[in-house]
Amino acid sequence: MGIIAKPLGYMLYWIYNLVGNYGLSLIVLTVLVKCFLYPLYRKQIKSTAGMSEIAEKSKEIQDRYAHDKEKQSEAMAELYAKENFNPMSGCLPMLIQMPIIMGLFALLRNPMQYLPESTLSTMVFAVHEPFLWIDDLSQPDKWILPILTGISTYFAFSMNDAMMASSAGAGADSMKSMNVIMKYFFPISLLWFSRSYPAGLAIYWAGGQFLQIFFNIHIRKLRKELNEQKEHRDLVKRAEKELVKKKRARVAKVKGNQ
């Protein structure tokens, strides 16, 4: 993770020179990284917004061509092309995010290993600075930060889970039990681990999750707008089909009278 952690180390040192406080530097770094990753997260959510409809149509194709895999593959490819849907588009943003998150995790867990050598004389003291109630940011905070980490992770994960479940359609039931376990197990695990990690790392994670909650609120609004647009398009299509049906009925009636 050094290839990611070292550039982040330079960024952390640059921020520290600007704000002059290691705790504030971690918060600023967290905000910058989350804002950088937000377009990827937004793209991931937008790509899953239509998954429910795609899943229903995919199920119809699978049932129709259950005994003809070649026809099934062709029909699925036509569906994806028609709907302008890329099944990998939801995974790609997450694949891009993971190395950055892991690099930042490595940096904040052991900052002296990844900070530039020219900065060590300054940063060796910075990482031990106090911040708010924390006497030394390189040492674990036993309760307050871990509790904040667990709470923020629980709410952020719950909101993500709700949004993904609404996109998963029929496949949501198969994931329900796993999501319930993760919803509670993951925050509790992070709470426990945060009691042994440097307080600086807990600040990053808790701050990032609280910021994620605000992102999720915005994404939820975006999802609502996308659903309203989809409903409007569906309404227009139904109205067009109804007009075509009535037109055909009138033409058939005229021909019948003749």
Buried (B, 14 or more C-beta within 10 A) or exposed (E): BEEBBBBBBEBBBEBBEEEEBBBBBBBBBBEEBBEEBBEBBBBBBBBBBBBBBBBEBBEEBEEEBEEEEEEBEEBBEEBBEEEEBEEEEBEBBEEEBEEBBEBBBBBBBBBEEBBEEEBEEEBEEBBEBEBEEBEBBBBBBEEBBBBBBBBBBBBBBBBBBEBBBBBBBEBBEEBEEEBEEBBEEBBEEBBEBBBEBBBBBBBBBBBBBBBBBEBBEEBBEBBEEBBEEBEEEEEEEEEEEEEEEEEEEEEEEEEEEE
